[in-house]
Amino acid sequence: MNVNTAAKMTHPELMECISSRKNEIAEKIKTGDTEPAFATGAGSYTCREWDNLIRKFDKTLDAIKEEQKERKETLEDTQKEAFSVSLLEPETVKRNYFMEKINGTYKGPSVPYEYLAKDGVIEYKGVIFTCNSDWNAICLGDMGNRKNVLTIPLSEGGCLMVNRDNFGDLSQAITMFSPEDQNLIMRAIADDRKAQSAQNEIEEEKNSIGDDAEKNVLDDDRILNRLTTDRNEEPKDQKGV
């Protein structure tokens, strides 16, 4: 309370204020809360409360520093391991695509899902895919008759080439592919089946037209032969009429 406010108060008001202040001090003495408080921001802290707050902050800061130190050590160990691996022969180790991307040496896989391949072959749930880097493809089934091979572009580049006779094997190994590629594969197979069905209908119509045409030719030949035969058998006296 400032002096100007106290000067405006009546004697009973002053006595009541003093009594209230005495009671407040007495209560603090009982609880041991007699330290001076100072305001900071929207709060007010005693020296003891402030010290406790600082200690908690220091503990949190130390924990953060320790975690950062451990993460740095882990990263350094990973980089050392990757560097050691890169010194070995490429045929004896698995490529570290993460470090290649960091170092700027990543050129992408020569075939899709190359990381699953061993000696140019991917075996998944008993289904065998062969890798063909020239086509940037993994192949399922006989590739000799390319007319019976469906080529499906994949989401990360490259393609899957599958013989139509091996669609059953492909369905058995479908979980090897990413969700995006599974969607592409199923859509391509559905479209291919529609196209094959339409092609079969066209072939059937062509065959049907050919059969009808051949039948018409045979019928025409029979009629012509009959007319010729009837004319040859016509009586001589009628010929002279």
Short mmCIF file of the C-alpha atoms (twelve columns), coordinates in Angstrom:
data_MODEL
# 
_entry.id   MODEL 
# 
loop_
_atom_site.group_PDB 
_atom_site.id 
_atom_site.type_symbol 
_atom_site.label_atom_id 
_atom_site.label_alt_id 
_atom_site.label_comp_id 
_atom_site.label_asym_id 
_atom_site.label_seq_id 
_atom_site.Cartn_x 
_atom_site.Cartn_y 
_atom_site.Cartn_z 
_atom_site.pdbx_PDB_model_num 
ATOM 1   C CA . MET A 1   0.000   0.000   0.000    1 
ATOM 2   C CA . ASN A 2   1.421   3.419   -0.918   1 
ATOM 3   C CA . VAL A 3   1.340   6.587   1.185    1 
ATOM 4   C CA . ASN A 4   -1.321  8.363   -0.876   1 
ATOM 5   C CA . THR A 5   -3.746  5.463   -0.473   1 
ATOM 6   C CA . ALA A 6   -3.152  5.312   3.310    1 
ATOM 7   C CA . ALA A 7   -3.731  9.084   3.640    1 
ATOM 8   C CA . LYS A 8   -7.208  8.741   2.174    1 
ATOM 9   C CA . MET A 9   -8.247  5.929   4.535    1 
ATOM 10  C CA . THR A 10  -10.194 6.470   7.765    1 
ATOM 11  C CA . HIS A 11  -8.807  5.426   11.123   1 
ATOM 12  C CA . PRO A 12  -10.944 2.248   11.365   1 
ATOM 13  C CA . GLU A 13  -9.886  1.283   7.798    1 
ATOM 14  C CA . LEU A 14  -6.232  1.773   8.679    1 
ATOM 15  C CA . MET A 15  -6.574  -0.361  11.803   1 
ATOM 16  C CA . GLU A 16  -8.322  -3.113  9.819    1 
ATOM 17  C CA . CYS A 17  -5.587  -3.046  7.186    1 
ATOM 18  C CA . ILE A 18  -2.858  -3.238  9.818    1 
ATOM 19  C CA . SER A 19  -4.605  -6.117  11.551   1 
ATOM 20  C CA . SER A 20  -4.935  -8.014  8.272    1 
ATOM 21  C CA . ARG A 21  -1.261  -7.500  7.521    1 
ATOM 22  C CA . LYS A 22  -0.310  -8.774  11.001   1 
ATOM 23  C CA . ASN A 23  -2.380  -11.902 10.481   1 
ATOM 24  C CA . GLU A 24  -0.728  -12.469 7.081    1 
ATOM 25  C CA . ILE A 25  2.755   -12.175 8.571    1 
ATOM 26  C CA . ALA A 26  1.846   -14.477 11.440   1 
ATOM 27  C CA . GLU A 27  0.573   -17.114 9.020    1 
ATOM 28  C CA . LYS A 28  3.810   -16.965 6.977    1 
ATOM 29  C CA . ILE A 29  5.839   -17.373 10.154   1 
ATOM 30  C CA . LYS A 30  3.861   -20.495 11.033   1 
ATOM 31  C CA . THR A 31  4.417   -22.049 7.582    1 
ATOM 32  C CA . GLY A 32  8.027   -20.882 7.310    1 
ATOM 33  C CA . ASP A 33  7.222   -18.931 4.179    1 
ATOM 34  C CA . THR A 34  8.886   -15.678 5.123    1 
ATOM 35  C CA . GLU A 35  11.209  -15.259 2.116    1 
ATOM 36  C CA . PRO A 36  10.753  -12.162 -0.027   1 
ATOM 37  C CA . ALA A 37  9.132   -12.738 -3.427   1 
ATOM 38  C CA . PHE A 38  9.832   -10.997 -6.695   1 
ATOM 39  C CA . ALA A 39  7.796   -10.857 -9.857   1 
ATOM 40  C CA . THR A 40  8.972   -12.339 -13.151  1 
ATOM 41  C CA . GLY A 41  6.701   -12.241 -16.141  1 
ATOM 42  C CA . ALA A 42  3.181   -13.115 -15.031  1 
ATOM 43  C CA . GLY A 43  4.363   -15.009 -11.909  1 
ATOM 44  C CA . SER A 44  5.935   -14.307 -8.577   1 
ATOM 45  C CA . TYR A 45  8.706   -16.419 -7.021   1 
ATOM 46  C CA . THR A 46  10.557  -16.484 -3.730   1 
ATOM 47  C CA . CYS A 47  14.303  -17.066 -3.776   1 
ATOM 48  C CA . ARG A 48  13.817  -20.701 -2.763   1 
ATOM 49  C CA . GLU A 49  11.196  -21.305 -5.464   1 
ATOM 50  C CA . TRP A 50  13.433  -19.676 -8.047   1 
ATOM 51  C CA . ASP A 51  16.412  -21.847 -7.052   1 
ATOM 52  C CA . ASN A 52  14.267  -24.996 -7.327   1 
ATOM 53  C CA . LEU A 53  13.099  -23.930 -10.780  1 
ATOM 54  C CA . ILE A 54  16.672  -23.292 -11.953  1 
ATOM 55  C CA . ARG A 55  17.812  -26.703 -10.651  1 
ATOM 56  C CA . LYS A 56  15.015  -28.454 -12.571  1 
ATOM 57  C CA . PHE A 57  15.945  -26.539 -15.715  1 
ATOM 58  C CA . ASP A 58  19.612  -27.490 -15.322  1 
ATOM 59  C CA . LYS A 59  18.722  -31.175 -14.936  1 
ATOM 60  C CA . THR A 60  16.587  -31.070 -18.085  1 
ATOM 61  C CA . LEU A 61  19.356  -29.292 -19.993  1 
ATOM 62  C CA . ASP A 62  21.929  -31.861 -18.882  1 
ATOM 63  C CA . ALA A 63  19.657  -34.704 -20.029  1 
ATOM 64  C CA . ILE A 64  19.251  -33.070 -23.445  1 
ATOM 65  C CA . LYS A 65  23.015  -32.608 -23.788  1 
ATOM 66  C CA . GLU A 66  23.614  -36.260 -22.880  1 
ATOM 67  C CA . GLU A 67  21.069  -37.446 -25.444  1 
ATOM 68  C CA . GLN A 68  22.624  -35.272 -28.161  1 
ATOM 69  C CA . LYS A 69  26.056  -36.661 -27.305  1 
ATOM 70  C CA . GLU A 70  24.820  -40.263 -27.594  1 
ATOM 71  C CA . ARG A 71  23.117  -39.538 -30.928  1 
ATOM 72  C CA . LYS A 72  26.308  -37.939 -32.265  1 
ATOM 73  C CA . GLU A 73  28.395  -40.942 -31.203  1 
ATOM 74  C CA . THR A 74  25.890  -43.321 -32.816  1 
ATOM 75  C CA . LEU A 75  25.985  -41.366 -36.089  1 
ATOM 76  C CA . GLU A 76  29.786  -41.339 -36.089  1 
ATOM 77  C CA . ASP A 77  29.875  -45.118 -35.527  1 
ATOM 78  C CA . THR A 78  27.427  -45.620 -38.407  1 
ATOM 79  C CA . GLN A 79  29.531  -43.461 -40.726  1 
ATOM 80  C CA . LYS A 80  32.712  -45.333 -39.755  1 
ATOM 81  C CA . GLU A 81  31.020  -48.677 -40.392  1 
ATOM 82  C CA . ALA A 82  29.709  -47.502 -43.769  1 
ATOM 83  C CA . PHE A 83  33.191  -46.254 -44.712  1 
ATOM 84  C CA . SER A 84  34.726  -49.597 -43.752  1 
ATOM 85  C CA . VAL A 85  32.131  -51.459 -45.809  1 
ATOM 86  C CA . SER A 86  32.822  -49.266 -48.855  1 
ATOM 87  C CA . LEU A 87  36.474  -50.377 -48.817  1 
ATOM 88  C CA . LEU A 88  35.509  -54.006 -49.324  1 
ATOM 89  C CA . GLU A 89  34.846  -55.680 -52.654  1 
ATOM 90  C CA . PRO A 90  31.358  -54.812 -53.979  1 
ATOM 91  C CA . GLU A 91  30.576  -58.495 -54.612  1 
ATOM 92  C CA . THR A 92  31.094  -59.399 -50.955  1 
ATOM 93  C CA . VAL A 93  28.914  -56.760 -49.333  1 
ATOM 94  C CA . LYS A 94  25.424  -55.360 -49.623  1 
ATOM 95  C CA . ARG A 95  25.179  -51.822 -50.992  1 
ATOM 96  C CA . ASN A 96  24.495  -49.087 -48.461  1 
ATOM 97  C CA . TYR A 97  21.986  -46.996 -50.410  1 
ATOM 98  C CA . PHE A 98  21.572  -44.502 -47.517  1 
ATOM 99  C CA . MET A 99  25.267  -43.596 -47.447  1 
ATOM 100 C CA . GLU A 100 25.424  -43.512 -51.263  1 
ATOM 101 C CA . LYS A 101 22.663  -40.904 -51.298  1 
ATOM 102 C CA . ILE A 102 24.499  -38.851 -48.630  1 
ATOM 103 C CA . ASN A 103 27.780  -39.054 -50.550  1 
ATOM 104 C CA . GLY A 104 26.105  -38.248 -53.867  1 
ATOM 105 C CA . THR A 105 27.220  -41.532 -55.458  1 
ATOM 106 C CA . TYR A 106 23.778  -43.144 -55.635  1 
ATOM 107 C CA . LYS A 107 22.884  -44.154 -59.192  1 
ATOM 108 C CA . GLY A 108 19.768  -46.148 -58.474  1 
ATOM 109 C CA . PRO A 109 19.310  -49.923 -58.698  1 
ATOM 110 C CA . SER A 110 19.955  -51.667 -62.004  1 
ATOM 111 C CA . VAL A 111 16.693  -53.588 -61.540  1 
ATOM 112 C CA . PRO A 112 13.679  -53.062 -59.266  1 
ATOM 113 C CA . TYR A 113 13.920  -54.685 -55.813  1 
ATOM 114 C CA . GLU A 114 17.597  -55.354 -56.382  1 
ATOM 115 C CA . TYR A 115 18.201  -55.426 -52.631  1 
ATOM 116 C CA . LEU A 116 16.281  -58.728 -52.505  1 
ATOM 117 C CA . ALA A 117 18.392  -60.324 -55.227  1 
ATOM 118 C CA . LYS A 118 21.123  -62.871 -54.741  1 
ATOM 119 C CA . ASP A 119 23.235  -63.872 -57.732  1 
ATOM 120 C CA . GLY A 120 20.729  -62.242 -60.062  1 
ATOM 121 C CA . VAL A 121 17.747  -64.131 -58.646  1 
ATOM 122 C CA . ILE A 122 14.958  -63.083 -56.288  1 
ATOM 123 C CA . GLU A 123 13.206  -65.929 -54.486  1 
ATOM 124 C CA . TYR A 124 10.080  -65.022 -52.540  1 
ATOM 125 C CA . LYS A 125 7.649   -67.563 -51.110  1 
ATOM 126 C CA . GLY A 126 8.944   -70.149 -53.553  1 
ATOM 127 C CA . VAL A 127 8.426   -67.884 -56.575  1 
ATOM 128 C CA . ILE A 128 11.554  -67.194 -58.658  1 
ATOM 129 C CA . PHE A 129 12.164  -63.832 -60.338  1 
ATOM 130 C CA . THR A 130 15.202  -63.346 -62.570  1 
ATOM 131 C CA . CYS A 131 16.931  -59.965 -62.848  1 
ATOM 132 C CA . ASN A 132 17.664  -58.436 -66.244  1 
ATOM 133 C CA . SER A 133 19.681  -55.225 -65.989  1 
ATOM 134 C CA . ASP A 134 19.544  -54.672 -69.776  1 
ATOM 135 C CA . TRP A 135 15.769  -54.326 -69.561  1 
ATOM 136 C CA . ASN A 136 15.859  -52.781 -66.054  1 
ATOM 137 C CA . ALA A 137 13.349  -55.450 -65.139  1 
ATOM 138 C CA . ILE A 138 12.632  -58.437 -62.945  1 
ATOM 139 C CA . CYS A 139 11.138  -61.319 -64.929  1 
ATOM 140 C CA . LEU A 140 8.724   -64.082 -64.004  1 
ATOM 141 C CA . GLY A 141 8.251   -67.033 -66.317  1 
ATOM 142 C CA . ASP A 142 9.442   -67.744 -69.851  1 
ATOM 143 C CA . MET A 143 10.458  -64.604 -71.753  1 
ATOM 144 C CA . GLY A 144 10.956  -66.446 -75.074  1 
ATOM 145 C CA . ASN A 145 7.560   -65.561 -76.510  1 
ATOM 146 C CA . ARG A 146 7.352   -61.816 -75.919  1 
ATOM 147 C CA . LYS A 147 3.785   -61.743 -77.262  1 
ATOM 148 C CA . ASN A 148 2.728   -63.709 -74.186  1 
ATOM 149 C CA . VAL A 149 4.619   -61.408 -71.763  1 
ATOM 150 C CA . LEU A 150 2.971   -58.525 -69.909  1 
ATOM 151 C CA . THR A 151 5.289   -55.609 -69.062  1 
ATOM 152 C CA . ILE A 152 4.251   -53.558 -66.000  1 
ATOM 153 C CA . PRO A 153 6.073   -50.270 -65.142  1 
ATOM 154 C CA . LEU A 154 6.788   -49.946 -61.395  1 
ATOM 155 C CA . SER A 155 6.576   -46.889 -59.140  1 
ATOM 156 C CA . GLU A 156 10.322  -46.578 -58.384  1 
ATOM 157 C CA . GLY A 157 11.450  -47.133 -61.965  1 
ATOM 158 C CA . GLY A 158 12.061  -50.234 -63.986  1 
ATOM 159 C CA . CYS A 159 9.392   -52.809 -64.676  1 
ATOM 160 C CA . LEU A 160 8.028   -56.247 -63.943  1 
ATOM 161 C CA . MET A 161 7.819   -58.618 -66.926  1 
ATOM 162 C CA . VAL A 162 5.564   -61.613 -66.374  1 
ATOM 163 C CA . ASN A 163 4.468   -64.417 -68.653  1 
ATOM 164 C CA . ARG A 164 0.667   -64.629 -68.699  1 
ATOM 165 C CA . ASP A 165 0.940   -68.310 -67.817  1 
ATOM 166 C CA . ASN A 166 2.546   -67.268 -64.488  1 
ATOM 167 C CA . PHE A 167 -0.161  -64.933 -63.170  1 
ATOM 168 C CA . GLY A 168 -0.904  -67.510 -60.458  1 
ATOM 169 C CA . ASP A 169 2.716   -67.430 -59.258  1 
ATOM 170 C CA . LEU A 170 2.622   -63.636 -59.255  1 
ATOM 171 C CA . SER A 171 -0.467  -63.583 -57.021  1 
ATOM 172 C CA . GLN A 172 1.377   -65.856 -54.576  1 
ATOM 173 C CA . ALA A 173 4.311   -63.389 -54.362  1 
ATOM 174 C CA . ILE A 174 2.312   -60.138 -54.570  1 
ATOM 175 C CA . THR A 175 3.222   -59.118 -50.988  1 
ATOM 176 C CA . MET A 176 6.863   -58.768 -52.057  1 
ATOM 177 C CA . PHE A 177 5.920   -55.535 -53.805  1 
ATOM 178 C CA . SER A 178 5.171   -52.140 -52.265  1 
ATOM 179 C CA . PRO A 179 1.501   -51.090 -51.934  1 
ATOM 180 C CA . GLU A 180 1.954   -48.701 -54.876  1 
ATOM 181 C CA . ASP A 181 3.385   -51.456 -57.074  1 
ATOM 182 C CA . GLN A 182 0.707   -53.926 -55.978  1 
ATOM 183 C CA . ASN A 183 -1.901  -51.464 -57.188  1 
ATOM 184 C CA . LEU A 184 -0.089  -51.005 -60.510  1 
ATOM 185 C CA . ILE A 185 0.257   -54.764 -61.002  1 
ATOM 186 C CA . MET A 186 -3.383  -55.609 -60.266  1 
ATOM 187 C CA . ARG A 187 -4.617  -52.766 -62.475  1 
ATOM 188 C CA . ALA A 188 -2.335  -53.849 -65.347  1 
ATOM 189 C CA . ILE A 189 -3.505  -57.474 -65.091  1 
ATOM 190 C CA . ALA A 190 -7.158  -56.393 -65.055  1 
ATOM 191 C CA . ASP A 191 -6.641  -54.191 -68.124  1 
ATOM 192 C CA . ASP A 192 -4.714  -56.968 -69.875  1 
ATOM 193 C CA . ARG A 193 -7.481  -59.480 -69.271  1 
ATOM 194 C CA . LYS A 194 -10.035 -57.074 -70.729  1 
ATOM 195 C CA . ALA A 195 -7.821  -56.529 -73.762  1 
ATOM 196 C CA . GLN A 196 -7.263  -60.276 -74.188  1 
ATOM 197 C CA . SER A 197 -11.003 -60.921 -73.910  1 
ATOM 198 C CA . ALA A 198 -11.739 -58.275 -76.532  1 
ATOM 199 C CA . GLN A 199 -9.057  -59.732 -78.813  1 
ATOM 200 C CA . ASN A 200 -10.540 -63.219 -78.442  1 
ATOM 201 C CA . GLU A 201 -13.992 -61.887 -79.357  1 
ATOM 202 C CA . ILE A 202 -12.530 -60.242 -82.459  1 
ATOM 203 C CA . GLU A 203 -10.802 -63.481 -83.460  1 
ATOM 204 C CA . GLU A 204 -14.013 -65.434 -82.931  1 
ATOM 205 C CA . GLU A 205 -15.936 -62.973 -85.088  1 
ATOM 206 C CA . LYS A 206 -13.278 -63.218 -87.811  1 
ATOM 207 C CA . ASN A 207 -13.436 -67.004 -87.703  1 
ATOM 208 C CA . SER A 208 -17.216 -66.893 -87.792  1 
ATOM 209 C CA . ILE A 209 -17.198 -64.585 -90.826  1 
ATOM 210 C CA . GLY A 210 -14.674 -66.843 -92.520  1 
ATOM 211 C CA . ASP A 211 -16.791 -69.943 -91.863  1 
ATOM 212 C CA . ASP A 212 -19.918 -68.224 -93.200  1 
ATOM 213 C CA . ALA A 213 -18.073 -67.047 -96.308  1 
ATOM 214 C CA . GLU A 214 -16.697 -70.516 -96.927  1 
ATOM 215 C CA . LYS A 215 -20.156 -72.005 -96.490  1 
ATOM 216 C CA . ASN A 216 -21.603 -69.495 -98.964  1 
ATOM 217 C CA . VAL A 217 -18.921 -70.368 -101.525 1 
ATOM 218 C CA . LEU A 218 -19.665 -74.065 -101.139 1 
ATOM 219 C CA . ASP A 219 -23.386 -73.439 -101.536 1 
ATOM 220 C CA . ASP A 220 -22.740 -71.367 -104.659 1 
ATOM 221 C CA . ASP A 221 -20.566 -74.142 -106.059 1 
ATOM 222 C CA . ARG A 222 -23.293 -76.732 -105.429 1 
ATOM 223 C CA . ILE A 223 -25.903 -74.567 -107.166 1 
ATOM 224 C CA . LEU A 224 -23.613 -73.965 -110.135 1 
ATOM 225 C CA . ASN A 225 -22.795 -77.653 -110.429 1 
ATOM 226 C CA . ARG A 226 -26.480 -78.543 -110.276 1 
ATOM 227 C CA . LEU A 227 -27.361 -76.076 -113.013 1 
ATOM 228 C CA . THR A 228 -24.541 -77.370 -115.206 1 
ATOM 229 C CA . THR A 229 -25.612 -80.970 -114.652 1 
ATOM 230 C CA . ASP A 230 -29.273 -80.203 -115.398 1 
ATOM 231 C CA . ARG A 231 -28.329 -78.414 -118.613 1 
ATOM 232 C CA . ASN A 232 -26.164 -81.286 -119.793 1 
ATOM 233 C CA . GLU A 233 -28.980 -83.758 -119.153 1 
ATOM 234 C CA . GLU A 234 -31.621 -81.669 -121.044 1 
ATOM 235 C CA . PRO A 235 -33.285 -83.700 -123.994 1 
ATOM 236 C CA . LYS A 236 -31.921 -82.968 -127.474 1 
ATOM 237 C CA . ASP A 237 -35.343 -82.112 -128.974 1 
ATOM 238 C CA . GLN A 238 -35.782 -79.385 -126.379 1 
ATOM 239 C CA . LYS A 239 -32.416 -77.955 -127.306 1 
ATOM 240 C CA . GLY A 240 -33.595 -77.269 -130.765 1 
ATOM 241 C CA . VAL A 241 -36.725 -75.392 -129.702 1 
# 
